Structure formats: structure tokens, C-alpha cells
């Protein structure tokens, strides 16, 4: 008795469907990220939907704080957003300076995008977006380290 392996031809169809889905998702993300206005509107909507009260009574939703008992690089962002949406820039800066810096960046990019059509291509480039993202990662961690060092955020180690 001989056993013969027969190739399965049905698998290619499923793989093609997954590829189409990934491609469509990437296209949507690229389209969405190509407009600073869409990003700003989404961020503003998220801030308005979140209960921006924030307390120091417990760990809340922060996974970092739940796991370490310490304060994460984003500690104070929600409270800062609450103050910023109310126009309380000084209080927003005290709660988390990075959010104020990010808001200024978004205002500048939005103004340039709206006022200078020639620069839109540069603002929409992947290279520019990666550079801005990298600068902001460095900024948020830098702010966190400064806050830990000067005591404006409690140390956890």
C-alpha cells in the first residue's frame, strides 16, 4: 500500500485575503496620518471623551504604576490635557510639560500646513513624521528624567 501526498491548493486564497486586509489597513493609516488636522481632531476628541480628573489615590489604569508602584513617563498627561483644554497652560505645564510642547508643535505644524501649500509634501513625508516622532520620544523621556531628578515627580526606585 502506497500513501500519496496530494498538495493542498486552497491555502493560497486565504493568504491573499490576509494580504488584502493588511494592505487596506496600511492605506487607511497612511491616509489618516497624512493630515495633521485629522490627527489634531482625533487627539482633541480623545481628550474630551476621557475623564481627565486624574488622582494620586491609586494606580488607576496605568499599567506601569500597577506593576512598579512608580510613575511612568506619561504620568500627569491626562491632568495636563484637562488643564490645556480649559486654557490653563501653566497648570498643564506643571502636570506634564511635554503635552504643552506637543500642543505647540501641533499648532505650528497646523499653521504651516494650512498656510504654506509648498511645504505640505515635506510635512506628509515619512521621513519628517519619523523624525518628529523620534524627537518626541526623546522629549517625553527627557522630561520624565528631569522630573524624577528635581523631585517634581516622586521617585520610585
C-alpha beads as a LAMMPS data file, in Angstrom:
LAMMPS data file: protein, C-alpha beads

157 atoms
156 bonds

1 atom types
1 bond types

-500.0 500.0 xlo xhi
-500.0 500.0 ylo yhi
-500.0 500.0 zlo zhi

Masses

1 110.0

Atoms # bond

1 1 1 0.000 0.000 0.000
2 1 1 1.383 3.371 -1.023
3 1 1 0.425 6.679 0.568
4 1 1 0.493 9.594 -1.817
5 1 1 0.707 13.194 -0.584
6 1 1 -1.517 15.486 -2.534
7 1 1 -0.792 19.209 -2.415
8 1 1 -3.426 21.441 -0.952
9 1 1 -4.285 24.269 -3.334
10 1 1 -6.837 26.047 -1.168
11 1 1 -4.354 27.780 1.155
12 1 1 -3.317 30.446 -1.346
13 1 1 -6.749 32.046 -1.349
14 1 1 -6.755 32.650 2.409
15 1 1 -3.245 34.124 2.362
16 1 1 -4.229 36.544 -0.409
17 1 1 -7.217 37.703 1.636
18 1 1 -4.984 38.426 4.655
19 1 1 -2.605 40.381 2.434
20 1 1 -5.500 42.474 1.077
21 1 1 -6.668 43.249 4.619
22 1 1 -3.175 44.304 5.742
23 1 1 -2.767 46.427 2.627
24 1 1 -6.117 48.153 3.206
25 1 1 -5.226 48.818 6.852
26 1 1 -1.872 50.313 5.865
27 1 1 -3.579 52.501 3.274
28 1 1 -6.073 53.774 5.841
29 1 1 -3.325 54.516 8.389
30 1 1 -1.259 56.332 5.746
31 1 1 -4.298 58.371 4.685
32 1 1 -5.219 59.188 8.280
33 1 1 -1.690 60.177 9.309
34 1 1 -1.234 62.309 6.202
35 1 1 -3.301 65.129 7.660
36 1 1 -2.263 66.970 10.820
37 1 1 -5.844 68.238 11.041
38 1 1 -7.205 64.676 11.345
39 1 1 -4.601 63.874 13.989
40 1 1 -5.341 67.030 15.997
41 1 1 -9.098 66.469 15.789
42 1 1 -8.686 62.876 16.945
43 1 1 -6.437 63.884 19.840
44 1 1 -8.833 66.638 20.900
45 1 1 -11.777 64.245 20.714
46 1 1 -9.931 61.675 22.809
47 1 1 -9.120 64.280 25.451
48 1 1 -12.734 65.415 25.612
49 1 1 -14.026 61.838 25.888
50 1 1 -11.666 60.824 28.682
51 1 1 -12.452 61.620 32.287
52 1 1 -9.486 63.912 32.734
53 1 1 -9.809 64.244 36.503
54 1 1 -6.877 62.047 37.485
55 1 1 -5.921 61.463 41.108
56 1 1 -2.940 60.220 43.041
57 1 1 -5.111 57.970 45.244
58 1 1 -4.261 54.826 43.360
59 1 1 -2.760 53.223 40.329
60 1 1 -5.775 53.898 38.132
61 1 1 -5.388 52.480 34.648
62 1 1 -1.622 52.938 34.339
63 1 1 -0.040 49.518 33.815
64 1 1 3.426 50.879 34.662
65 1 1 2.223 52.184 38.025
66 1 1 0.275 49.000 38.751
67 1 1 3.362 46.877 38.081
68 1 1 6.075 49.046 39.656
69 1 1 4.300 51.372 42.069
70 1 1 6.219 54.193 40.383
71 1 1 5.355 56.919 37.950
72 1 1 5.638 56.379 34.209
73 1 1 6.944 58.874 31.626
74 1 1 3.331 59.799 30.862
75 1 1 2.291 60.413 34.464
76 1 1 0.221 63.593 34.546
77 1 1 -0.663 63.677 30.836
78 1 1 -4.386 63.261 31.438
79 1 1 -4.491 66.014 34.054
80 1 1 -2.347 68.184 31.784
81 1 1 -4.793 67.613 28.923
82 1 1 -7.692 68.607 31.179
83 1 1 -5.976 71.890 32.022
84 1 1 -4.915 72.523 28.437
85 1 1 -8.464 72.099 27.118
86 1 1 -9.564 74.697 29.665
87 1 1 -6.850 77.135 28.604
88 1 1 -4.892 76.695 31.855
89 1 1 -1.452 76.474 30.250
90 1 1 0.520 76.996 33.496
91 1 1 -1.327 74.188 35.276
92 1 1 -0.936 71.988 32.198
93 1 1 2.820 72.667 32.236
94 1 1 3.051 71.738 35.940
95 1 1 1.189 68.454 35.392
96 1 1 3.223 67.434 32.340
97 1 1 5.346 69.874 30.283
98 1 1 5.602 67.521 27.291
99 1 1 1.918 67.882 26.446
100 1 1 2.282 71.651 26.226
101 1 1 5.336 71.170 23.977
102 1 1 3.332 68.756 21.817
103 1 1 0.430 71.212 21.585
104 1 1 2.823 73.947 20.403
105 1 1 4.264 71.573 17.794
106 1 1 0.784 70.712 16.542
107 1 1 -0.177 74.392 16.321
108 1 1 2.978 75.229 14.359
109 1 1 2.594 72.262 12.001
110 1 1 -1.109 73.028 11.533
111 1 1 -0.361 76.671 10.715
112 1 1 2.408 75.743 8.283
113 1 1 0.217 73.063 6.697
114 1 1 -2.676 75.491 6.266
115 1 1 -0.626 78.480 5.166
116 1 1 2.181 77.134 3.053
117 1 1 0.996 74.674 0.416
118 1 1 4.536 74.082 -0.835
119 1 1 5.589 72.606 2.496
120 1 1 2.725 70.086 2.679
121 1 1 4.703 67.412 0.845
122 1 1 7.546 67.724 3.338
123 1 1 5.139 67.598 6.295
124 1 1 3.495 64.486 4.860
125 1 1 6.763 62.649 4.235
126 1 1 7.522 59.517 6.221
127 1 1 10.978 60.840 6.992
128 1 1 9.586 64.012 8.596
129 1 1 6.991 62.073 10.608
130 1 1 9.636 59.613 11.847
131 1 1 11.937 62.474 12.832
132 1 1 9.180 64.272 14.758
133 1 1 8.173 61.005 16.417
134 1 1 11.765 60.286 17.473
135 1 1 12.217 63.807 18.846
136 1 1 9.038 63.434 20.886
137 1 1 10.099 60.069 22.302
138 1 1 13.357 61.674 23.437
139 1 1 11.446 64.676 24.824
140 1 1 8.955 62.660 26.869
141 1 1 11.696 60.501 28.406
142 1 1 13.870 63.576 28.974
143 1 1 11.017 65.366 30.754
144 1 1 10.427 62.242 32.861
145 1 1 14.084 62.047 33.912
146 1 1 14.224 65.774 34.744
147 1 1 11.024 65.456 36.799
148 1 1 12.463 62.471 38.676
149 1 1 15.743 64.324 39.288
150 1 1 14.225 67.612 40.504
151 1 1 11.540 65.982 42.625
152 1 1 8.560 67.277 40.682
153 1 1 7.552 63.634 40.222
154 1 1 8.066 61.129 43.066
155 1 1 10.932 58.690 42.706
156 1 1 10.048 55.028 42.710
157 1 1 13.460 53.380 42.955

Bonds

1 1 1 2
2 1 2 3
3 1 3 4
4 1 4 5
5 1 5 6
6 1 6 7
7 1 7 8
8 1 8 9
9 1 9 10
10 1 10 11
11 1 11 12
12 1 12 13
13 1 13 14
14 1 14 15
15 1 15 16
16 1 16 17
17 1 17 18
18 1 18 19
19 1 19 20
20 1 20 21
21 1 21 22
22 1 22 23
23 1 23 24
24 1 24 25
25 1 25 26
26 1 26 27
27 1 27 28
28 1 28 29
29 1 29 30
30 1 30 31
31 1 31 32
32 1 32 33
33 1 33 34
34 1 34 35
35 1 35 36
36 1 36 37
37 1 37 38
38 1 38 39
39 1 39 40
40 1 40 41
41 1 41 42
42 1 42 43
43 1 43 44
44 1 44 45
45 1 45 46
46 1 46 47
47 1 47 48
48 1 48 49
49 1 49 50
50 1 50 51
51 1 51 52
52 1 52 53
53 1 53 54
54 1 54 55
55 1 55 56
56 1 56 57
57 1 57 58
58 1 58 59
59 1 59 60
60 1 60 61
61 1 61 62
62 1 62 63
63 1 63 64
64 1 64 65
65 1 65 66
66 1 66 67
67 1 67 68
68 1 68 69
69 1 69 70
70 1 70 71
71 1 71 72
72 1 72 73
73 1 73 74
74 1 74 75
75 1 75 76
76 1 76 77
77 1 77 78
78 1 78 79
79 1 79 80
80 1 80 81
81 1 81 82
82 1 82 83
83 1 83 84
84 1 84 85
85 1 85 86
86 1 86 87
87 1 87 88
88 1 88 89
89 1 89 90
90 1 90 91
91 1 91 92
92 1 92 93
93 1 93 94
94 1 94 95
95 1 95 96
96 1 96 97
97 1 97 98
98 1 98 99
99 1 99 100
100 1 100 101
101 1 101 102
102 1 102 103
103 1 103 104
104 1 104 105
105 1 105 106
106 1 106 107
107 1 107 108
108 1 108 109
109 1 109 110
110 1 110 111
111 1 111 112
112 1 112 113
113 1 113 114
114 1 114 115
115 1 115 116
116 1 116 117
117 1 117 118
118 1 118 119
119 1 119 120
120 1 120 121
121 1 121 122
122 1 122 123
123 1 123 124
124 1 124 125
125 1 125 126
126 1 126 127
127 1 127 128
128 1 128 129
129 1 129 130
130 1 130 131
131 1 131 132
132 1 132 133
133 1 133 134
134 1 134 135
135 1 135 136
136 1 136 137
137 1 137 138
138 1 138 139
139 1 139 140
140 1 140 141
141 1 141 142
142 1 142 143
143 1 143 144
144 1 144 145
145 1 145 146
146 1 146 147
147 1 147 148
148 1 148 149
149 1 149 150
150 1 150 151
151 1 151 152
152 1 152 153
153 1 153 154
154 1 154 155
155 1 155 156
156 1 156 157
